[in-house]
Structures are given as C-alpha cells and as structure tokens.
Amino acid sequence: MLKRAAMTDAALTVRYLATLKDIAEIEWNACAGPDNPFVGYAFLSALEESGSATAETGWLARHVVLETADGRAVGVMPMYAKSHSFGEYVFDHGWAEAFERAGGRYYPKLQVAVPFTPVPGPRLMVRPGSDAPALRGALLDAALKLAEQAELSSLHVTFASENEAKELAGRGLLYRTGLQFHWTNQGFASFDEFLAALAARKRKQIKRERREALQAGLTVRVLSGREIEERHWDGFFAFYEDTGSRKWGAPYLTREFFSLIGQNMAEAIVLILVERTGRMIAGALNLKGTDALYGRNWGALEHHPFLHFETCYYQAIDYAIAHGLKRVEAGAQGEHKLARGYLPVPTHSAHWIAHEGLRKAVQGFLARETPYIVEEIELLAGHGPFRCALPADVSSKV
C-alpha cells in the first residue's frame, strides 16, 4: 500500500508544465543544482525546443513544480506522459505486452526521466535548505494524483539516485535494480599510472588497442566550450545519424538539439572528434558534471579496429584524469567495458502500477530479477582487469 507524504506547507501549490518555457530557468536550476548537467534547464529545454522530446515523438511534458505563494520553486521533477517505451533504457516492454494481452491499456504512462539518457541522477529535486524528504514526497504525490485522475496505468522513476529510489520504495513503489559500467579515478596522475594498476595481460591489451586504433593516420581532437563550431556539430550529427539509424531505425535527437546545447551549455560539453587527412570520420559526445564525465553518443563513418574503444573509453579516461574528475559513466550496458577498466555498478528505479494484478506480477518478476542482477555485479567485479580486485558496489541489495 502506498504511503502518503507528511503534510508540507499548505501555501505550496503544484503546477504541471507542458513546457519548460513556463518556468524561469533560474527557478528550475535552483532545485536541480549544478552537479548533473542532464537535469538542468539547458539540456531538458533543448530536447523540447529541438523537437526531440515532444508530444509528436511520444514525450508529452508534464513537469511537476512545487511553488511557494510568491512563485518561488522549491521542488521540480521532469515528467512525461509516454505513448511508448522507447528511449528509456529501463525496459518494461514485457510488462506492457503482458498487460495488453490480458485486455489492459498500458499506454499512456508517466515517466520521470531524462529522455534518451541512461544517466543516473536526481529526479525529485528540491531547493537546498528545504525539508527535502517532505518535498520529495509532495512531488511524488503530485505525480500519483495526475496518474490517478487521468487513469494512467503506471508511473516510472528511472535512473534515480539510490537514496531517491529507496525513499520511493519506502512509500510503496516497486524497487528495481539495473547494471552499468563506470570507471572510477583512484587518484591516478596519468593514463600510464592507471595502466600500472591493471593486470599485465590487460595492460598490454589496452596499449595494443590504443596503438592500432590510430595507426591508419587518424588523429584525435578534444573540443570544449566555444571551440566547438557548427561545422563540428554537422560532422558529429552525421556520425550520430548513421549509428542511430542502424540501432533504432531513426535517431532520437534532431540536428537542432546539438546546436542548442552548444549555445546554451557549451562549457559542459566535451566533444571528441577523430580525423583522417583533415576530414572528420568519427566522434563521441560527452557532458561534464561537477565530478564526472558522462559519455553519451558515438558514431563513425569509417570502420577502424578499436576506434570505438579509443574514442569513447580511453580518451574519456584521459580527460577525467587530466581534469581531476572522479569517474566516467559510459552509458548503458556493455560487458566489453569491463576489460577497459569500467566496473559494474547498480542503477536504481521505482515503479507504481495501478492495476493490482499487474502490480503483483511485476513484483514477482522483480523478486526474481534483483538477486540475479546483484549476483551478476559481484561476479563481474571479480573478473575486472585490476591487479587487486576492487569490491563490487552492491549497495542496492534490498
């Protein structure tokens, strides 16, 4: 049974936004904070303004804002009414298919997430100095109220912080654990020092991959901030479009999206481009937070052995070490990352299901899935490339 939040200030009002234009950027960011670029106003508004995440693409904005009587935002939450389950990376297609085979209607549903972005981070965000647990509870209550009034099937809070997911589980939502691979900076002074921490065989393998990746006369450029010009985005979009069309049939992000983030959050962007005889042939887009580098999109017009590893993984590690960042998060899935120094970590989500029968079925599924994920994290961590195995982070075990 769901537990309602403790009462917050009666003067607070709830607004559901059909667009981020309906709130001042400074008010949203006062709650979102500076640490994670994906929940900031610039990134989320770029998704809307570029036509990437809109009602037409199945992402109907219903962002939740808690405000004081004078219009000051004290809590915000990016939320969408979804007509499908694409672009989420926490897969519930099986739940939807089972429910609809039984005569139910799974879509639309509510999704608290950053579209097309499997990056863990805060989802129920409150202004510092506020009563955070009570305000997060009020944000959840507002989302559930909308779901119930609109008779929607479910509410999904995906890639939440661990603390948020556990709070939501304490409120009666179903807790789900996933798996990603992150690289952690152990205070390395250089890439060579990182290599020295690896087993000899893995160290030799990475050296060979880096050497062979660029042996066809390729060069790497790392651009950030105002160094990135529209011609660079033109080249990168061609790489992204080629990869997206092969993976999904059509790329999620429009060309305009990249221009908008380049204009509005340039200092958070790290664009790694690969050139051959002066022509751009591959690239990887990263965003930089307070203490992490987040790998997002990759593409290439030419195939070169190990170029993906060099561009997406090794260059990211190089950058993180040089700039004193604590970790590199290289996106969803990919056991091949393990041999490159990226170790398994849990991800967290929470799910509310309206229909009792479906809720019990999903609860049973998660009871079987969670121990498997926890065991997989432990097993994979034991097969990492380091000379001394690092302990697995299985703090999500519940």
N, C-alpha and C positions, 0 to 999 in steps of 0.2 A: 504494500500500500504506500502511495506517495505521501510524504510528509510536507506540509505547507511550511513556508518560511516564517520565522518570527516577524512580527509586525515591524515595519520600518516607519519612518516619519510620515504621518498622514498627509503632509504637504507635498510629498513626492507625486509626480504624475508620470504616466507611461505614454510614450509615443512610439508608433510603429512607422518607420520611414520607408517609403517606396523608392527613395534615392538618397544618397549621402549628401546631395545638394541641400537637403532640408535641415542640416545641422552645420554649424560653423566648424571648420577644420580644427581650430584651437580647442574647441569643446570636446570633440571626439578624441583628439590626441592627448588631452589631459587625463583621460581614462585609459587609453590604450598604452600610453607610455612609449619610451624610445627604444626599448630593448629589441623588439621583434618587428622588422620592417613590414611584414605581411599583414599585420592587423592595423597598421597606420592608415590614416585617411588617404594619403597619396596613392598607395597601392590599390586599396579597395575601390577608390573612386575611378582610378584608371581602368579597372575591369569593367565598370559600368559605362563610363563615357566612351570607351572604345568599342562598345557593342559586344564585348567578350562574355560578360555575365549579365544578362538581361532577361526579361520575360520571354523574348523571342528565342533565346538559347536555353530556356528551361530553368533560369535562375531569377525568380521574381523576388526582388528585395523586400524584406520585412524586418529591417534592422530595428532592434529594441533600444530605446533610450529612456533612462530614468532621469528626471529633471526636478530641481527644486522650484519653488514658486517664482523665483526671479529668472528662470530659464537656464540655470547652471546645470550642466550634465554631471551626474555623479556615478552613472553606470551606463555602459554601452555593450552591445552584443551584435556581431554581424550574423544575420539570419536570412534565409531564403526559403521560399516555397518552391519545391522542386517537382518537376513533372517527369523526372527520370533519375537514374542513379549514376550517371556518367560524370567524370571529373572529380570524384570524391576520394578514391583510393582506400576507403574502408568499405569493403564490398558487402552489400546487402541484396544483391540481385536474387539470390536464392530465397531470401525471406519474401521478397516481392512476388516471385513466381509461385511459391507455395501458397501464399495468401490469395492470390488471384485465381489459382486453380480451384481453391475452395470456395470461390464466389465473392471474395472480398475485394476492396478497392484500396490498393496500397498508395497510389499517387493521386493527388499531390501529398507530399510530406514536408515537414520542416527540417531544415539543415542549418545547424550553427557551425560555420566553417569558413575557410578562405577558399574560394573557388579555384579548382585546378592546382591546388597547392598542398601537398602532403607534408607540411612543415609543422611540427608540434609547437604549441604556444598558447598564450592565454585566449580564452574565448568569452568568458563572462568578466568583463573588465571594469574596474571601479577606480574612481579618483583616489589618489593617495590621501591618507588621513581620514578616510571614511570607515564606516563599520562594514568591512569587506564581506564577511560571511553573510550578513543580513542583506546587503545589496545584491550579492550573487544569488541569494535565494529569491529576492524580488525579481531579478531578471529571469530566472527560471520560471517563476510563477506567471510572469507576463507571457512567456513563450507558450507555456501549457494552456493558459487561458485562450490564446489565439487558436491553438490546435484544437481545443475542445469546442470552441464556438464555431469554427469552420468545419468541424467533424473530419479532421485530418487523421490519417492512420497512425502517425508517429512523429517523434522529434528525435533528432540525432545530433549529438555534440561530438564532433570528430577532431582528432589530433589536439585534444585539450591538454593542458598541463596535468601532471599527475595529481596534484592537490585538488584541482577542479573536478577531475573525474571521480576521485574518492568522495568529495563532498556530494556530488550528484548521486553516487551510489548510496550514500547515506540517506539521501532523500527518496530512495526507492527506484532510481533508474538502473537499468542493467549495465553492468560494467564490462567493457571489452578490452582485451589486450592485443596489441599488434607487435610488429617487429620491423625495425630499421637498422641501418648500419651507420655509425658515426665514428669519426676519427677524433681522438682526444689528445690535446697537446700536453705532454708530460714535462713541460718546461724545456723543450728542445731548442737549442740555439741555431740549428741549421737542419736542412734536409738530411745531410750526412749523419748528423747526430741521431736523427730519427731512424735512419737505416741501421745504425750501430746497435739499436735496441732490438733488431729483428734477428731471427734465426738465420744462419749463414745462407741456407738454400733460398729463403725468401728474399734476403738482401740481394743476392746475385740475380734472382728473377726480376726484381724491380729495376735494377741497374740495366739489365739487358732490355727490358721493355722500354725504358726511357730512351735508351740509345737507338733502338730500332724504330721507335715511333717517329723520330725526326730525321732519319737517315736519308730520306728522299728529297733533301734540300728544303725541308719545311722549317719555318721559324714561328715562334710564339710571341704574341704581343699581349700584354695585360693592360687594359684601359679602365679608367675610373673617372667619375665626375665629368668635368667639361671636356676631357679628352675624347669622349665618345661623341661622334658626329652622326648625322642622319645616314650617311653612306655606310657607316658601320652597322647601323640598325637594318639597313637594306640588305646587307650581306648576311647578317645573322638571321633575319627573318626567312631568307631563302633556305638556310640550313634547317631552321625550326620547322618550316612548312614541309620540307621533304620528309623529315622524321615523323612529324605529326600525321601526314597523310598515310604513311606506311603503318603507323601504330593504331590510329583511331579512325582512319578514313577521311578525317578532316581535322585540321589543327584547331585547338580550343581558342587560342589567343589571336587577335587581329593584329595587323601591322601597326595600327594606330596605338595599340596598347604600349608597344615598346617606345614609341616617341613620347608618350605621356609620362612614363616612368623616367625616361631620360630627361625630360623637362622638369619634373616635379620632385624627384628623389635621386638626383644624379650621384650624390656623394655616397649613397648606399649601394651603388652598382659596381660590380667588378666583372668586366666583360673580357673573356679570354679568347683571343682570335688566333687562328692558325693560317699562315700564308705560304703559298708556293709561287715563287718568281713574282712576288708582289700582288698576287691575286688571293683574296680570302677564300678558303676552301672548307673551313670548319670553325666551330666556336662553342663556347659554353657560357651561359649567363649565371652569375652568382649575385646574391644580395648579402650585404654585410649588416649584422646587428651589432649590439654593444660588445658581445664577447664571442660571436660565432660567425662563420661564413656558411651561407646556405646555397648549395648547388641546386639550380632549378631546371634549366632547359639546355639541350645539346642538339647539335646537328652537324652533318658533314655532307659535302657534295662529292667527295672522293673517299675511297676506302684506302686506309693505310694501317698496317698492323699496329695494334696497341695505341693508336692515336686517341681513342676514346678514353683509355686509362690515363694517358698523359694529360689530356686537356681537362678532364673532369675531376680526377682524383689527385694526381701528383702535383699539378700546378696549384690546386686548391690548398694542399698541404703546405707547399712552398709559401704561398701567400699568407696563410694563417700563422706560420712560424715567423715570417718577416714582420708581421703586424701585431704580434702578441695576442692573437685570438685563441680562445680556449678549446675550440672544437670546430670541426667541419661536418655539416649534416648534408649528406649527398643524395637525399631524396628517398623514394620508396623502393623497397625490395632490393634484391641483388646480392646473392651469396658470393658472387665473384669479388665483391668489395672486401671480403674478409682477408684474403691473401694480400691486399694492398694496405692493410693497417686499419681498416674500418671495422669496428667491433659491434656486435649486436646489442641493441638497447630496446626496451619496451616502449610502445606508444599506447595511448590511452583514449578511450572514447566512452560515451554514456548514451543510453538509448531508452526512450519512453515509447511503449507500444500501447495503443488504446485498446485493441481487441484482446480480451483475456486469453482466448485460445492461442492466438499468435504469440502473445507475450510469453506464455508458458512454453511454447515450442522453441522460441528464441532463447529463453532462459536455459532450457535443456541443452540446446546447441552450444551455448557459451560455457556451460559447465563442463562439456567435453572438450571444447576448443582451448580454453585457458590453460589447463595443465600441459597440453601439447606445446603451446607457444612458450611457456616458461621453461619446459624441458629443452626445447629447441635452442633457446637463448643460452642456456647453460652449456649445452653440448657444443654449439658453435664457438662460444667463448673459449672453450678448452682446445679448440683447433686453430686458434689465432696464430699470427706469424711471429709474435714476440718471443724472445728467448725465455722469458719468465711469463707464464700465462697471467693475464690480468683477470681479476674476478668479474664475473658477469653481473650486470645490473639487472636484478630480477625483483626490484622493489615493488613492482606492480602485482606481485603474487598476493591474491586475496582469497 
